[in-house]
């Protein structure tokens, strides 16, 4: 559904321009930053500022267009009321519906542009997948999800770096975590958090019965040291001998690291590297990302009265998607999306699902902005 269709009633009730003054002020601030001699010294910051500047430029241009069309409508109404010539009066009135439709669409576009960007959207992302109910079949499904995200990332030119994991006897993953590095990774993957359910006939099933299993996916924006401060007295670090795949070097050195974050009780383990120092660094990276996500979720909860209704709320207890292999069907329960291309999806072609989730999230935010504008 196009965004303008969502706010038609709001337009009819209150066809006025939203307050864009704060965006004009911010636009000038960014102009000043971009004029600084050392602006391009920090490429990441410069890119973020330029993206925001471009978005605000478009918003300001749309606001000016809104005012222009609004004036045209007012002029046509005035002409229709004052003009004695019936033909001219009719022409003026005939133009108004088309102008009002333009006004409504621009209004919706302005609301969309006014949606504040998620500060973590441009970050690299840590994905953690854990097998849930279903035993070995759940671990095999966790491995399938890992492969799906890996393929999706590779197709987009992103880099995938293993953080750690624990294999099952069946050849799947009891749990696995990995870092995805690239442009706007979190923006694309943040709605994957939640419980993923699979319905299929396991290879060990002799009677052809369909089993239901589940795996949990956690999507964490990568945190930096400046985002989350972890004091030495807040953590307890344990060292143990690593086990599992990785060769003799991994299995014979005391390189596995476990970190307990005392204030929250969070535990992070990492044994992917042969070096104890590298495992400690990776474990701290995961811990910071979990703490950052926790903080952001707490902030969102302050403003979300109906958390379960939100797309991408990150509620791990909520089943978000079902993968039905016998029917070749994928269903995302949050937006009622059903696709019948499951083999392609499992090969990493999940763009259609991700786009639909992003559009649903945008439309929900547009509606919220429209209602808030109408209430003022």
JODA-V494095 format. One record per pair of residues at least 4 apart in sequence whose ideal C-beta (glycine too) atoms are under 6 Angstrom apart, sorted by the first residue. I is the first residue (numbers start at 1). J is the second residue. Records with the same first field share a line. If there is no record, write none. Layout:
I = J  J
This chain:
1 = 5
3 = 108  112  366
4 = 104  105  108
6 = 363  366  367
7 = 11  108  370
10 = 370  374
11 = 15  104  107
14 = 374
17 = 66
18 = 373
20 = 63
23 = 56  59
27 = 56
30 = 49  53
33 = 49
34 = 39
39 = 46
40 = 46
59 = 113
62 = 106  109  110
65 = 106
66 = 106
69 = 99  102  103
72 = 99
73 = 96  99
76 = 92  95  96
79 = 83  92
80 = 89  92  93
83 = 88  89
95 = 99
111 = 366  369  370
112 = 366
115 = 365
120 = 186  221
121 = 186  187
122 = 184
123 = 186  221  222
124 = 181  185  222
125 = 180  185  186  189  219
126 = 179  220  222  286  289
127 = 178  219
128 = 177  218
129 = 142  145  146  176  215  217
130 = 175  216
131 = 138  139  142  174  215
132 = 138  214  215  216
133 = 214
134 = 138  213
136 = 168  170
137 = 202  211  213
138 = 213  215
139 = 168  170  172  173  174
140 = 170  172
141 = 198  213  215
142 = 172  173  215
143 = 172  173
145 = 215
146 = 176
148 = 346  348
150 = 160
151 = 347  348
152 = 348  350
153 = 158  160  180
155 = 348
158 = 180  182
159 = 181
160 = 178  180
161 = 179
162 = 178  272
163 = 177  178  179  282
164 = 177  270  271  272
165 = 173  175  176
166 = 174  175
167 = 244
168 = 172  174
180 = 185
184 = 188
186 = 190  221
188 = 354
189 = 219
190 = 219  312
191 = 312  357
192 = 217  219
193 = 217  218  219  314
194 = 318  320
195 = 214  216  319
196 = 215  217  321
197 = 214  319  322
198 = 213  323
199 = 210  212  324
200 = 325
201 = 205  208  210
202 = 211
205 = 209
216 = 316
220 = 289  290  293
222 = 289
223 = 227  228  288  289  292
227 = 292
228 = 288  291  292
230 = 234
234 = 262  263
235 = 259  261
236 = 260
237 = 259
238 = 258
239 = 254
240 = 256
241 = 254
242 = 250  255  256  271
246 = 250
248 = 252
249 = 274
250 = 274
255 = 274  276  279
256 = 271
257 = 270  279  280  283
258 = 269
259 = 268  283  287
260 = 267
261 = 266  287
266 = 290
268 = 283  286  287
270 = 279  282  283
273 = 278  279
297 = 314
300 = 304
304 = 310
307 = 313
311 = 334  357  360  361
320 = 334
321 = 332
322 = 331
323 = 330
324 = 329
328 = 340  342
329 = 340
330 = 339  342  345
331 = 338
332 = 337
335 = 360
337 = 356
344 = 349
345 = 350
350 = 354
351 = 355
